Amino acid sequence: DQRARTASDPEASPFPDDLTEDDVCSFVYTSGTTGSPKGAMLTHRNLTGNADQFNAVLPQTEEDNILCILPMFHCYGWTTSIMNPISRGCSITVLRTKSPTEIVNAIIRYHVTVAFMVPPMYHLLARRGDPANMNSVRFFVSGGACLPQPVAQAFIERYHRPVLEGYGLTEASPVVSVLPPHHIKYLSVGPALPGIQVKVLSEDHTVCEPGVVGELYVKGVNVMKGYWHKPEETENVLSAGGWLRTGDLAYLDDENYIYIVDRVKDLIIMNGENIYPGEVESCLYEMNEISECAVIGHPDPLRGQAIWAYVVMKDGFDFNEDKIRRYLMKNLAAYKIPRRFIPMDALPKNPTGKILKRVLRND
């Protein structure tokens, strides 16, 4: 027993003698937004490699103070707010509250230089009454879910600091890409980090041309070893060549910047037409009255699926289906207009703030 050996001999190493970079370092469970959570086996090589890849684009040093406000059991929070800063000698400011005022106060008081947050936090900060000087922050990073463009714009206009959206998944340790500060393309999640390969494949597994939507695949030192005790699920997402099937629909532009369109499982097929919920949601977020929304496909005997939209109104605004429908009709094709609008006090979310659409589907 390693623990007993270390206790009896203070000079003994706390690590097994045969430990290698390819041994599992962490079992990190997926968020379970589209199914049951699975334990991703992340090796020492996965995690240190991804930290090096990320630091090549957004360097962090001993001079930095990182805001840690994300759950440490979640891969995004664990790696970006804890493991990577420790490996670079950064200071870390741990904050338990998600109160916008306390977040701003902590950033100012402790001179935070880098902040990793999720879209709901940017949404709350953008709605905060008085703007604050957060010029100590070199960059804010958004991940964990798609950042609605109206939310990003409102945050930037209020605080005059850039928001760099990134993309990742637990199985990739987790960061795949992030917008580089010197070449920001809003709506994109940036090019793949150095050392990571990406490709977009069509349903017949041919490589898509730039601008054509398909499923995103990822390959690199950051890709997990597999799922804990789930060989079939591992085989479904990991190819013999080391490519990870992400389950996300995306396209690349001519500079290999990645644009996430939606989850494969969230795609709505109605009367043979593909409808991306994210497109409808983005249009809904443009309405000043709407705080949050989620669009899903609901079983329909005639159409295959019907579009349902769940909306949370901002304080002081009443739900008005006719007004919402009229706005969408001006900005979307008629077949993309939701058949039903359901007002909600709040949307179901996981601990990081990601909307749980499977709960809405099963409701």
N, C-alpha and C positions, 0 to 999 in steps of 0.2 A: 504494500500500500504506500503510494507516494507521500501521502500526508504524514503517515507514521514515520517514514524514513526521514523526512525533513524535520519533524519534531525532535527525533532522537539525535540528529546530527545537524547543528546550526550551520555548518559549512556546506551542507548538501544543497544542490540546486532544487528549487521548487518545481522545476520542469522535468518531465521524463527525458532520459538520455537520448532516446531515439526520436524526439520531436522533430518534425520537418515542416517546411512552409506549406506543404500540401495536406497537412492534418487540419481537421476542423477546428476553427477558433470559436465560432458562434453558431448557435441554432437560432435563426431569426425567422419568426413566423410572418407569412404574408398577411396583408390587411383583411383579406376575405371579403372584398367588396363584390366580387362576382361569384364566389363559391366558398367552400370551407377553407379556413386557413391551413397552410402547409408549412412545415419547418424547412426553410432553406438552409442547407449546410454550407456556410461560408468559411473558407480556409484562411489561414494567416496570409497566404499569397494573394487571395482575393481582396482582402481588406487593406493590406499595405499597398498593394498595387493600385487599387482604386484611389487611395489617398494621394499617391504620387501623381496619378493621372489628373485628379481634380486640382491639385496644387499647381500643376503646370499651366493651368488656365487662369485660376484665381489664387495667386500665391498668398499664403498666410505665414507670418513670422512671429518671433517673440514680441514684436511690437503690437501685435493685434490682441483685441479683447473680443471674444466671440459670445454672442447672446445665445444662451441655451434655454429655449422655451418649449421645445418639442418633446414629446414623450421619449424617454431614453430606451424604451423597449421597442420602439419603431425604428426601422432601419435608417430612415432619413435622419432622425434625431440622433441616433446612436453613433452614426459614422461622421456626419458633418459637424455636429455640435459637441461631440465628446472625443471620439477616437482620432480624427484628423487634427483637431486643435492640440491635443496632448502630444501627438507625434511631431508637431511643429513648435512646441514650446509656448503656445499661446496662453493667455489668460482666458478664463471662462466665467461668464456671469450667469448663474443659474437662477431662473425666475419661475416661480410656481404659478403665478397669476396670469390670466389672459386678459386682464383689464387693459383697455387701450391706454388709459392715463398712466397706469403703473408701468406699462411697457415703455412708453415715451420717457417717463421719469427715470427709469433704470438706464436707458440708453444715454441720456444726458448726464446723469450722476456718475456713471462708471465709465464714460467715454468709450462706449461700445463701437467697434470699428467694422464688424461683420455680423449680419443678422440673417439667420435661416428661419423662414416662417412658411406657413401654408396659406392658401388664398383667403380663407375666412378671416385670418388675422389682418391681412392687408385691407380687406373689406371693412372691418371694424375701425382700423386706424384712419382709413380714408373718410369715414363718416364722423370722425371725432371733431368736436366743435372748433377748437382753436389750433391753428398750425403751430408746430414747434420746430426749433432749430436742432436738427439731428445731423449736423454737418460732420460730426465725428465718424459717422458710418461711411466707409468707403463704398460698400455695396450691400444691398439687400438681395437675398436670393429667395425665390419662390419655387416650391416643389410639392410633391405629394398628390397634387391634382392640378387640373388645368386652371390657369389664372385668367379669368374673364378680362378681356381687353378694357372694358369700361372701368373695372376696378383698378387695373394697373394705371390707367390714365389719371383717374381721380387721385390715387396715392401720389403719383409723380408730381401732379399739379400742386398738391397740398404741401408736400415736404421737399420737393426739388432734389430728390435723390433717385438714382437709377434703381430699377428692379430687374434683376437678371433671372429670367425663368429658366429652370432646368428640367430635365426629364430623367427618370430612373425607375427602377423596380427592385424589390428585395432580392430577386434572383441575380441581379447585376451589382450587388454590394454597396450602394444601389445606383450610383450616378453613372449615366450613359452620356449625357450631354449637358451643356449649360451655355447661355449666351456669353460670349467674351465681351468685356467692357469696352474694348476698342472698336467693336463692329457689331452693334446691337441691331437685330431685326425683330421688332416686336411682332407677335403672333407666332414666331418660331421659338423652339427650345434650344437653338444653337446647333453647331456641328458636334459630331462625336468627339469625346475627349481623346487626347493623343493615345495611341495604342489600342483603341477600340474600333472595330469595323462594324459598319451597319449596312444593311441592304433592305430593300422593299420588294416583296414578292407578291405576284398576283395569285389568284386561286389555283392556277395551273402550275404554280411554282416557277414562273419565269420572272426575271428581274424587270421591275417597272422602270420606265423612263422618268426623268425629272418631271414633277407635277402630277404624276399618276398615282392614285391612292392604292395602297396594298397593305399587307401585313409587315410590320417591322421586325427584323431579325438582328441580333446583336452577337458579336464575338469578341472575346478579349480575356485578359488575365483576371478580370473582375467577375467573370461568369461563375456561378455557384457550382459546387460539386454535384448537387442533386437535392432532391427532397428526402427528408428523414423518413425511412421505412415506407416510402411510396415509389417503388420502382416503375410502376406503370405511368404514374403522373410525370415522373422524371423523363421517361422515354417520350412522352407526348410533347415535351417542350425542349429537350436537348437532343440535337442530332449527333451522329458519330463524328462529324467534323467540328464539333464544338460550338455550333450556332444555337443561340437561345431564341426560341419563338416567344415573342413578348405578349402576343394577344392584343396588340394595339394597332389600329389603322393609322397610317401616316403616309407622307410623301416627302421627297427630297427636292430641293431646288438645285440650280446649276452650281451653287457653291457648297453643296452637300449639307446645307442647313436642314434640320429636321422639323417637320410640321406635324404635330399630333392631331388627328382628326377625331378619333373616338376609339372606344374599346370594340373589339370584334363582337363580343357578346352583347354589346349595347346597340349594334346596328339594327335599325328598323327596316323590315322589308314589307312594303304595303303595295298590293296590286302589282308585284314584280319590280317596284321601284325601290332603290336603296335610299334611305333617309338617315342622315347623321344627326343624332340628337344634339350634339355639340353645336351644330349650326343654328338650330332652333333656339337653344339655350342662349347663345351669344346674342341673338336678336332680342330675346326677352330681357337680357341684362342691360340692353341699351335704354330700356324704359326707366325713367327716374323713379317710378313708383315701386318697382320690384326689387326686393332685397336679395332673394335667392330663388332658384328654380331648379327643377329636374325634369327631363323629358324621357319617357320610356315608351316601348312598344307594348300594347296590351292585346291579348288574343282577340281576334275578330273573325267570325265565321265566313264573312264575305270577302274581306280584304286580306286575310292572313294575319295582319296586325293593324291596330289603330293607334294613332299618336295621342298620348295623354301627357298633359303638362301639369306638374305640381308647382305652385307658386307661393312664396311667402312675401307679403307686402311690407314695405317699410312703415315705420311708425308714422301715424298721421294720414295714411292713405287707405282707402277702402278698396276691396276687391271689386273690379268692374270688368266682367268677362267681355262685354261688347267692345270696350275701349282697347283691351289687350288684343282682341281678335282683329280689330280695324288696323291697329299698328302693324301687326304681323302681315296682314294682307298687302300692306304697302311695301313690305321689305322682303317677303318670301314668296316663292311659287305657291300657288293655291294648294297643291297636294301636300305641302309641308306644314300646313296650318294644323295644329292639334285639333282633334275631334272633341276632346274634353279638357277643361281647365279645372283643376281642383285646388281650392285655397287651403293653405296649411298655416298653422301657427309656427311650426318648425319642421325641418326635414331631418330624417334619421341619418346619423353620422357615426363614424368610428372615432376613436380617441384623438386622431390627428385632424379631424374635421372633414374627412372625405365623405361625400354623400353616398349612402348605401342604397343604390337603386334596386338591389335584390329584395330589400325589405319592402319597397314600394310595389314591386311586381307581385310579391306574395301577400300583400295586404288585401 
